[in-house]
C-alpha cells in the first residue's frame, strides 16, 4: 500500500513538472515567433518608409493562421501608415512600429504569470532607409 502511494505521488509530481516545462516551452516558442514577426515588419517598414497595407494584411493573415486573435488593429500606434506620410532618410525621419498580439490561451496564462499582462507587446523606432528617387 505504501509503495502504491509513493508511486502515485511521484508520478503526479513528475507529470506536473513535465507539463509545466512543456507549457513554458510552448510559451517561449510562441513569443519568439511573435518577436520574429515584429522584427520582420520593422525591417520592411524601415526599407519602404511606412507600414504598407498589403504587408500588414500578410502578417495579420500569418498571425491568424497561428490561431492568434487579430480581430482588432494589431498595428495600432504604428506610423507612418500611408505612402503620403512616408519617412525619408534624407530628412532623417523614423518609422515606429507598435505590435500587440493576443496569443493562444496557454501563452496568455504563462505571459500573465511571467510579465503580468496578457498581450505580447512590442514597440520600437528606427531611422528610415527610404530615399526618395526624386530627391
Backbone as numpy.savetxt, mean C-alpha at the origin, in Angstrom:
# Nx Ny Nz CAx CAy CAz Cx Cy Cz
-3.79 -40.42 31.42 -4.60 -39.24 31.42 -3.74 -37.98 31.42
-2.66 -37.97 32.20 -1.77 -36.81 32.28 -1.07 -36.59 30.95
-0.67 -37.68 30.29 0.00 -37.58 28.99 -0.93 -36.96 27.95
-2.17 -37.30 27.98 -3.14 -36.75 27.03 -3.33 -35.25 27.26
-3.40 -34.82 28.51 -3.54 -33.40 28.81 -2.31 -32.62 28.37
-1.13 -33.16 28.66 0.12 -32.50 28.26 0.19 -32.41 26.73
-0.19 -33.50 26.07 -0.19 -33.50 24.61 -1.15 -32.44 24.05
-2.36 -32.37 24.57 -3.35 -31.39 24.09 -2.91 -29.95 24.35
-2.35 -29.71 25.50 -1.86 -28.36 25.81 -0.70 -27.99 24.90
0.24 -28.92 24.73 1.39 -28.67 23.85 0.94 -28.45 22.40
0.02 -29.28 21.96 -0.49 -29.16 20.59 -1.20 -27.82 20.40
-1.98 -27.39 21.37 -2.69 -26.12 21.29 -1.71 -24.95 21.26
-0.68 -25.01 22.09 0.32 -23.94 22.11 1.06 -23.87 20.77
1.46 -25.02 20.25 2.14 -25.04 18.94 1.23 -24.52 17.84
-0.03 -24.90 17.88 -0.99 -24.43 16.88 -1.15 -22.92 16.94
-1.23 -22.37 18.14 -1.34 -20.92 18.31 -0.09 -20.20 17.83
1.07 -20.73 18.14 2.33 -20.11 17.72 2.44 -20.11 16.20
2.20 -21.26 15.57 2.31 -21.33 14.12 1.23 -20.51 13.42
0.05 -20.43 13.99 -1.01 -19.60 13.42 -0.63 -18.12 13.50
-0.09 -17.71 14.62 0.36 -16.33 14.77 1.50 -15.98 13.82
2.44 -16.90 13.66 3.54 -16.66 12.72 3.02 -16.58 11.29
2.10 -17.44 10.94 1.52 -17.42 9.60 0.74 -16.14 9.35
-0.03 -15.70 10.33 -0.79 -14.46 10.19 0.14 -13.26 10.03
1.21 -13.21 10.82 2.14 -12.09 10.69 2.86 -12.13 9.35
3.19 -13.31 8.87 3.84 -13.45 7.57 2.92 -12.95 6.45
1.64 -13.31 6.51 0.69 -12.84 5.50 0.54 -11.31 5.57
0.50 -10.78 6.78 0.41 -9.32 6.96 1.64 -8.64 6.37
2.82 -9.16 6.66 4.06 -8.55 6.16 4.12 -8.61 4.63
3.68 -9.71 4.05 3.68 -9.82 2.59 2.70 -8.84 1.97
1.51 -8.73 2.55 0.51 -7.82 2.02 0.97 -6.37 2.13
1.60 -6.04 3.24 2.12 -4.68 3.40 3.25 -4.39 2.43
4.09 -5.37 2.16 5.17 -5.15 1.20 4.63 -5.00 -0.22
3.56 -5.71 -0.56 2.93 -5.53 -1.88 2.36 -4.12 -1.98
1.71 -3.65 -0.92 1.15 -2.29 -0.91 2.27 -1.26 -1.04
3.36 -1.48 -0.35 4.51 -0.55 -0.43 5.10 -0.56 -1.83
5.16 -1.72 -2.47 5.69 -1.81 -3.84 4.79 -1.06 -4.82
3.47 -1.17 -4.65 2.54 -0.43 -5.50 2.75 1.06 -5.30
2.90 1.49 -4.07 3.16 2.90 -3.78 4.44 3.38 -4.47
5.50 2.60 -4.37 6.77 2.99 -4.98 6.67 3.04 -6.50
5.96 2.08 -7.11 5.79 2.08 -8.56 5.01 3.30 -9.04
3.91 3.61 -8.36 3.09 4.76 -8.76 3.89 6.05 -8.58
4.64 6.19 -7.49 5.42 7.40 -7.26 6.51 7.54 -8.31
7.16 6.44 -8.71 8.16 6.50 -9.78 7.53 6.96 -11.09
6.37 6.41 -11.42 5.70 6.80 -12.66 5.25 8.26 -12.59
4.75 8.69 -11.45 4.35 10.10 -11.28 5.55 11.02 -11.45
6.66 10.63 -10.91 7.86 11.45 -11.00 8.29 11.60 -12.46
8.15 10.54 -13.25 8.57 10.58 -14.65 7.64 11.44 -15.52
6.31 11.37 -15.27 5.38 12.08 -16.14 4.87 13.38 -15.54
5.16 13.65 -14.27 4.83 14.92 -13.66 3.44 15.03 -13.06
2.63 14.00 -13.14 1.29 14.02 -12.55 0.77 12.60 -12.44
-0.34 12.43 -11.72 -0.96 11.11 -11.58 -1.94 10.92 -12.73
-1.53 10.17 -13.71 -2.36 9.94 -14.88 -3.55 9.06 -14.51
-4.76 9.40 -14.96 -5.95 8.62 -14.60 -5.87 7.16 -15.04
-5.29 6.88 -16.20 -5.16 5.48 -16.65 -4.22 4.70 -15.75
-3.15 5.35 -15.30 -2.21 4.71 -14.38 -2.89 4.42 -13.04
-3.65 5.38 -12.54 -4.37 5.19 -11.29 -5.39 4.06 -11.42
-6.10 4.02 -12.55 -7.10 2.96 -12.77 -6.43 1.59 -12.85
-5.26 1.52 -13.47 -4.54 0.25 -13.57 -4.17 -0.28 -12.19
-3.65 0.58 -11.33 -3.25 0.13 -10.00 -4.45 -0.13 -9.09
-5.53 0.62 -9.27 -6.75 0.33 -8.52 -7.27 -1.06 -8.89
-7.20 -1.40 -10.19 -7.62 -2.73 -10.63 -6.73 -3.81 -10.02
-5.41 -3.57 -9.97 -4.51 -4.54 -9.34 -4.85 -4.73 -7.86
-5.15 -3.63 -7.17 -5.49 -3.72 -5.76 -6.83 -4.44 -5.57
-7.74 -4.22 -6.49 -9.04 -4.89 -6.43 -8.88 -6.39 -6.63
-7.96 -6.79 -7.53 -7.69 -8.21 -7.76 -7.08 -8.87 -6.53
-6.38 -8.09 -5.71 -5.81 -8.62 -4.48 -6.85 -8.76 -3.38
-8.06 -8.27 -3.63 -9.13 -8.39 -2.66 -9.23 -7.23 -1.69
-8.55 -6.13 -1.99 -8.58 -4.96 -1.12 -9.78 -4.10 -1.47
-10.29 -3.39 -0.47 -11.43 -2.49 -0.66 -10.92 -1.19 -1.28
-11.29 -0.94 -2.54 -10.87 0.27 -3.24 -12.09 1.08 -3.68
-13.15 1.02 -2.87 -14.39 1.70 -3.25 -14.24 3.22 -3.21
-13.39 3.76 -2.37 -13.15 5.20 -2.30 -11.97 5.59 -3.17
-11.57 6.84 -3.07 -10.41 7.33 -3.81 -9.15 7.01 -2.99
-8.43 5.98 -3.39 -7.24 5.56 -2.64 -6.08 6.54 -2.83
-6.17 7.40 -3.85 -5.11 8.38 -4.13 -5.51 9.78 -3.68
-6.49 9.89 -2.78 -6.95 11.19 -2.32 -5.81 11.92 -1.61
-5.55 13.15 -2.02 -4.45 13.93 -1.45 -3.24 13.98 -2.36
-3.23 13.16 -3.41 -2.12 13.17 -4.36 -2.26 14.39 -5.27
-1.13 14.94 -5.66 -1.17 16.06 -6.58 0.12 16.13 -7.38
0.13 16.67 -8.54 -0.97 17.08 -9.41 -1.65 15.86 -10.03
-2.91 16.06 -10.44 -3.70 14.95 -10.96 -4.15 15.15 -12.40
-3.84 16.28 -12.99 -4.23 16.54 -14.38 -3.01 17.01 -15.17
-3.02 16.79 -16.49 -1.89 17.24 -17.31 -1.69 18.76 -17.27
-2.75 19.51 -17.06 -2.63 20.97 -17.00 -1.87 21.46 -15.78
-1.86 20.66 -14.72 -1.16 21.03 -13.48 0.19 20.33 -13.36
0.62 19.71 -14.43 1.82 18.87 -14.42 3.02 19.57 -13.79
3.70 18.87 -12.90 4.92 19.38 -12.25 6.08 19.24 -13.23
6.90 20.29 -13.32 8.01 20.30 -14.28 9.34 20.43 -13.55
10.33 19.76 -14.11 11.66 19.77 -13.50 12.30 21.15 -13.60
12.11 21.82 -14.73 12.76 23.13 -14.91 12.22 24.17 -13.93
11.04 23.95 -13.38 10.47 24.85 -12.37 10.75 24.35 -10.95
11.42 23.22 -10.85 11.76 22.58 -9.59 10.51 22.28 -8.76
9.47 21.73 -9.41 8.23 21.38 -8.74 8.27 19.92 -8.30
7.40 19.58 -7.38 7.36 18.23 -6.83 6.02 17.56 -7.11
6.06 16.24 -7.15 4.83 15.44 -7.20 4.64 14.85 -5.81
3.40 14.75 -5.38 3.07 14.22 -4.06 2.09 13.07 -4.23
2.41 11.95 -3.63 1.53 10.79 -3.69 1.10 10.42 -2.29
-0.21 10.26 -2.13 -0.80 9.78 -0.88 -1.62 8.55 -1.24
-1.32 7.42 -0.61 -2.02 6.17 -0.91 -2.55 5.58 0.39
-3.86 5.34 0.41 -4.51 4.72 1.59 -5.25 3.48 1.12
-4.90 2.34 1.70 -5.44 1.06 1.26 -6.15 0.37 2.43
-7.32 -0.19 2.15 -8.01 -1.07 3.10 -7.59 -2.49 2.76
-6.66 -3.08 3.50 -6.20 -4.44 3.18 -7.23 -5.49 3.59
-6.83 -6.74 3.50 -7.71 -7.84 3.90 -8.00 -7.76 5.40
-9.01 -8.47 5.83 -9.44 -8.41 7.23 -8.30 -8.84 8.18
-7.59 -9.90 7.83 -6.48 -10.37 8.67 -5.41 -9.29 8.79
-5.07 -8.66 7.68 -4.05 -7.61 7.73 -4.53 -6.39 8.48
-5.83 -6.10 8.41 -6.36 -4.99 9.19 -6.19 -5.26 10.68
-6.48 -6.47 11.11 -6.31 -6.82 12.54 -4.85 -6.73 12.95
-3.97 -7.31 12.13 -2.55 -7.28 12.47 -2.01 -5.85 12.46
-2.44 -5.05 11.48 -1.95 -3.67 11.39 -2.45 -2.84 12.58
-3.67 -3.11 13.01 -4.19 -2.42 14.20 -3.34 -2.79 15.42
-2.93 -4.05 15.51 -2.10 -4.51 16.63 -0.70 -3.89 16.55
-0.13 -3.82 15.34 1.25 -3.34 15.18 1.32 -1.81 15.15
0.46 -1.16 14.34 0.55 0.28 14.13 -0.54 1.09 14.81
-1.64 0.44 15.20 -2.71 1.15 15.86 -3.76 1.72 14.92
-3.68 1.39 13.65 -4.67 1.84 12.68 -4.99 0.73 11.70
-6.07 0.87 10.97 -6.54 -0.20 10.09 -5.98 -0.06 8.67
-5.84 1.16 8.19 -5.41 1.41 6.81 -3.90 1.32 6.65
-3.48 0.85 5.48 -2.09 1.01 5.07 -2.00 2.40 4.47
-1.19 3.28 5.05 -1.07 4.65 4.55 0.37 4.93 4.19
0.55 5.47 2.97 1.87 5.86 2.50 1.75 7.25 1.91
2.72 8.11 2.16 2.72 9.46 1.61 4.15 9.91 1.40
4.35 10.67 0.34 5.68 11.19 0.07 5.70 12.09 -1.14
6.76 12.88 -1.25 6.96 13.80 -2.38 8.34 13.58 -2.96
8.42 13.83 -4.26 9.71 13.77 -4.96 9.74 14.89 -6.00
10.94 15.34 -6.35 11.04 16.32 -7.43 10.62 15.68 -8.75
9.91 16.44 -9.56 9.46 15.95 -10.85 10.65 15.78 -11.79
10.60 14.77 -12.63 11.64 14.53 -13.63 11.13 14.88 -15.04
9.94 15.46 -15.13 9.36 15.77 -16.43 9.86 17.11 -16.95
10.45 17.07 -18.15 10.85 18.28 -18.85 9.84 18.60 -19.92
9.36 19.82 -19.95 8.43 20.24 -20.99 9.21 20.31 -22.31
8.75 19.60 -23.38 9.49 19.61 -24.64 9.55 20.99 -25.30
8.63 21.87 -24.95 8.63 23.21 -25.54 9.49 24.20 -24.76
10.12 23.76 -23.72 10.88 24.66 -22.87 12.17 25.08 -23.50
